[in-house]
Amino acid sequence: MVKTTLKITKPDGFNFKRTVLSHGWYDLKPFELDKENWILTRVFELDEAPPVAAEICETKQEIKITVGENISQANAARIICEVRHILRLDEDFAEFYALIRDEEQLAWIAKTGAGRLLRSPTVWEDLVKSICTTNCSWALTRKMVENLVEKLGESTSDGTRKSFPTAEKMAAQRVEFYRDEVRAGYRSTYFAELAERVASGEINVESWATSALSTAELKKQMKRVKGVGDYAAENLLKLLGRYDGLALDSWLRMRFAENHSGGESCSDKTIYAHYERFGTWRGLAIWCDMTKNWL
């Protein structure tokens, strides 16, 4: 079988493993991670062709992308662009690294090239997945995303995997589908309404990636989407490169207590005060602080 191999030069200090394992997105379809060989597989949409699965790994100097079939130059360029996006290869962390360089508990971040948070190729996918993470276990989050992909995603040409569903595909389903087939519970109405609003052009969630709005105003805009509260909005903002918010949830509160107060619970005010010195990078500081031992 003909394969297509694409390569991207790694930026200085880039840490592939830390980026892939930065948070739980690697565990949600259409991502798959082979931890033994450190290969991240992702299904990519193509122009005027079925989606394809691509294996992403690193060599000493490059990111290598292997597609299991021959693709056009235009689609190769599209995949390269999207891999740069999901691995955040063009994001500048110099200011953040300077802030934490002399911090005893955080200096490891700059030394290891950590800080990049894996994201999806589209804001749409990141938004839907963020809603799937609210007020539930990770097992349920995984199941909802798996159901969305398996039941509504477009198959690759070899039929082995599926892409993340478009807003148009999701808008074609009734609320009952999300309740009975996706097992989304109270989120069912949110998914149906959000998909309709995006598919109809009423809201353009992709524009959030390049919005000129202040972070506070953009957060307000996000929260106009049903199912998006402070946690989901601040989580999504981090994936857009805006780290002002902490995106506190029960897990972060628990981990902060374990790391900084001997296991005794702390108020959100105390947690905010602890990271206030990092300014607009505070959300990334807390996330790295709490996930140091993930790798």
C-alpha positions in Angstrom: 0.0 0.0 0.0 1.2 3.5 -0.9 1.8 5.7 2.1 2.4 9.4 2.5 5.1 10.6 4.9 5.1 14.2 5.9 7.6 16.0 8.2 7.7 19.1 10.3 10.9 20.5 11.9 10.4 20.7 15.7 10.8 24.1 17.3 13.6 24.5 19.9 12.7 22.9 23.2 9.5 21.2 22.0 8.5 18.2 24.1 6.3 15.8 22.1 5.4 13.5 25.0 4.5 16.4 27.4 2.3 17.9 24.7 0.5 14.8 23.8 0.0 13.8 27.5 -0.8 17.4 28.6 -4.4 16.6 29.3 -7.1 14.1 28.5 -7.8 14.9 24.8 -5.3 12.2 23.6 -7.8 9.7 25.2 -10.8 11.0 23.3 -11.7 9.8 19.7 -10.7 10.5 17.0 -7.4 10.7 18.8 -5.7 7.4 19.9 -2.4 7.1 21.7 0.0 4.1 21.6 2.0 4.9 24.7 4.4 2.0 24.2 5.6 3.4 20.9 4.5 7.0 21.5 2.5 7.2 18.3 -0.5 9.6 18.3 -3.1 8.6 15.7 -5.6 11.2 14.6 -8.4 11.1 11.9 -8.2 14.2 9.7 -10.9 15.6 7.4 -9.8 16.1 3.8 -11.0 18.3 0.9 -13.3 16.3 -1.5 -12.1 13.0 -0.1 -12.9 10.6 2.8 -11.1 11.4 6.0 -7.8 9.6 6.7 -6.0 8.3 9.8 -2.5 9.7 10.3 0.1 8.5 12.7 2.1 11.2 14.4 5.4 10.6 16.1 8.8 12.3 16.7 12.3 11.7 15.5 15.3 13.6 16.9 14.6 16.7 14.9 11.2 16.3 13.3 7.6 15.5 13.8 6.8 12.6 11.4 3.2 12.1 10.0 2.4 8.9 8.2 -0.8 8.6 6.2 -1.8 5.1 5.1 -2.6 6.2 1.6 -1.6 8.5 -1.2 -3.1 12.0 -0.8 -2.9 15.2 -2.8 -0.5 18.0 -2.2 -3.3 20.2 -1.0 -4.5 17.7 1.5 -0.9 17.1 2.6 -0.6 20.8 3.3 -3.9 20.8 5.2 -2.7 17.9 7.5 0.6 19.6 8.1 -1.3 22.8 9.1 -3.6 20.9 11.4 -0.8 19.0 13.1 1.0 22.3 13.7 -2.3 23.5 15.3 -3.0 20.5 17.5 0.6 20.4 18.8 0.8 24.2 19.1 4.1 24.3 17.3 3.8 28.0 16.5 2.9 29.2 20.0 5.4 31.3 21.8 5.9 30.4 25.5 9.0 32.6 26.1 7.1 35.0 28.4 5.6 32.2 30.4 9.0 30.4 30.8 10.6 33.7 31.9 7.9 34.0 34.6 8.4 30.6 36.1 12.2 30.2 35.6 13.1 31.1 39.2 10.1 29.3 40.7 11.3 26.3 42.8 8.1 24.2 42.1 7.6 25.3 38.5 11.1 25.7 37.0 10.8 22.2 35.5 8.2 23.4 33.0 10.7 25.6 31.1 13.5 23.1 31.5 11.4 20.2 30.0 9.6 22.3 27.3 6.2 21.6 28.9 3.1 23.9 28.6 1.6 23.1 25.3 -1.9 21.7 25.7 -3.0 19.3 23.0 -6.1 20.5 21.1 -8.4 19.5 18.3 -8.1 20.9 14.7 -11.3 22.9 15.2 -12.8 25.0 17.9 -16.1 23.2 17.3 -14.6 19.9 18.4 -12.9 21.4 21.4 -16.2 23.1 22.4 -18.3 19.9 22.2 -15.7 17.9 24.1 -15.4 20.6 26.8 -19.2 20.3 27.3 -18.7 16.5 27.6 -16.3 17.0 30.5 -18.6 19.0 32.7 -20.2 17.5 35.8 -19.3 13.9 35.1 -16.7 11.2 35.3 -13.9 10.8 32.7 -15.4 7.4 31.8 -18.7 9.0 30.9 -16.9 11.8 28.9 -15.0 9.1 26.9 -18.3 7.2 26.3 -20.2 10.3 25.0 -17.4 11.3 22.7 -17.0 7.8 21.5 -20.7 7.6 20.7 -20.7 10.9 18.8 -17.8 9.7 16.7 -19.0 6.2 16.0 -22.6 7.1 15.3 -22.1 10.4 13.4 -18.5 10.6 12.2 -17.6 10.0 8.6 -15.6 6.7 7.9 -12.1 6.7 6.6 -11.7 5.0 3.2 -10.7 1.7 4.8 -13.6 1.8 7.2 -11.4 1.4 10.3 -12.0 4.7 11.9 -14.3 7.7 11.9 -13.8 11.5 12.1 -15.4 13.8 14.6 -18.9 14.8 13.4 -19.5 18.2 11.9 -22.1 20.6 13.2 -24.3 19.8 10.2 -24.2 16.1 11.0 -25.1 16.8 14.6 -27.8 19.3 13.7 -29.6 16.6 11.7 -30.3 14.7 14.9 -33.2 15.1 17.4 -32.7 15.6 21.1 -33.8 12.0 21.7 -30.8 10.8 19.7 -28.4 12.5 22.1 -30.3 11.2 25.1 -30.8 7.6 23.9 -27.8 6.9 21.6 -25.1 9.2 22.8 -26.2 8.9 26.5 -25.6 12.6 26.9 -28.3 13.1 29.6 -29.1 16.8 30.3 -26.5 17.8 27.6 -28.8 16.4 24.9 -30.7 19.6 24.5 -27.4 21.6 24.5 -25.9 19.5 21.7 -29.0 19.7 19.5 -29.3 23.5 20.0 -25.6 24.2 19.6 -25.3 22.2 16.5 -28.3 24.0 14.9 -26.9 27.4 15.8 -23.5 26.6 14.3 -24.7 24.8 11.2 -27.1 27.6 10.4 -24.4 30.2 10.8 -26.0 31.9 13.7 -22.7 31.6 15.7 -19.2 31.1 14.3 -17.3 29.3 16.9 -14.2 29.1 14.7 -13.9 32.9 14.8 -13.1 32.7 18.6 -9.6 31.5 17.7 -8.7 34.9 16.2 -11.2 37.1 18.0 -10.0 40.6 18.9 -12.3 40.6 21.9 -10.8 40.8 25.4 -10.6 37.5 27.2 -13.4 38.6 29.5 -15.7 39.6 26.6 -14.9 36.4 24.7 -15.7 34.4 27.8 -19.1 36.1 28.0 -19.7 35.2 24.4 -18.9 31.6 25.0 -21.2 31.4 28.0 -24.1 32.4 25.8 -23.9 28.8 24.6 -26.1 26.6 26.7 -24.0 24.1 28.6 -20.9 26.4 28.8 -20.3 27.8 32.3 -17.1 29.2 33.8 -15.3 25.9 33.8 -16.0 25.0 30.2 -15.4 28.5 28.9 -12.0 28.8 30.7 -11.0 25.4 29.6 -11.8 26.3 26.0 -10.0 29.6 26.4 -6.8 27.8 27.4 -7.0 25.8 24.2 -7.2 29.1 22.3 -4.1 30.3 24.0 -5.7 32.5 26.6 -4.7 31.4 30.1 -6.2 34.0 32.4 -8.8 31.6 33.9 -8.0 28.7 36.2 -10.9 26.5 35.0 -11.3 25.1 38.5 -13.1 21.8 38.9 -13.3 19.2 41.7 -10.1 17.5 40.5 -8.0 20.7 40.4 -9.3 21.7 43.8 -8.4 18.3 45.2 -4.9 18.2 43.6 -4.2 21.8 44.9 -5.1 20.7 48.4 -2.8 17.7 48.1 0.1 19.7 46.7 -0.1 22.9 48.8 -2.2 22.5 52.0 -1.5 19.0 53.3 -4.7 17.7 51.9 -7.0 20.2 53.6 -9.5 21.8 51.2 -8.9 25.5 50.2 -11.3 28.2 49.1 -11.2 29.2 45.4 -10.1 32.6 46.6 -7.0 31.0 48.2 -6.2 29.1 45.0 -6.6 32.2 42.8 -4.3 34.2 45.2 -1.6 31.4 44.9 -1.3 31.9 41.1 -2.1 35.6 40.8 1.5 36.5 40.3 1.5 34.8 37.0 -1.0 37.2 35.5 -2.5 36.1 32.2 -0.5 32.9 32.4 -2.1 31.8 35.7 -4.3 29.1 34.1 -1.3 27.4 32.5 0.7 27.7 35.7 -1.9 25.8 37.8 -2.4 23.1 35.1 1.3 22.4 34.8 1.7 22.5 38.6 -1.0 19.9 39.1 0.1 17.6 36.2 3.9 17.4 36.8 3.8 13.7 37.7 1.7 12.7 34.6 4.9 11.8 32.8 
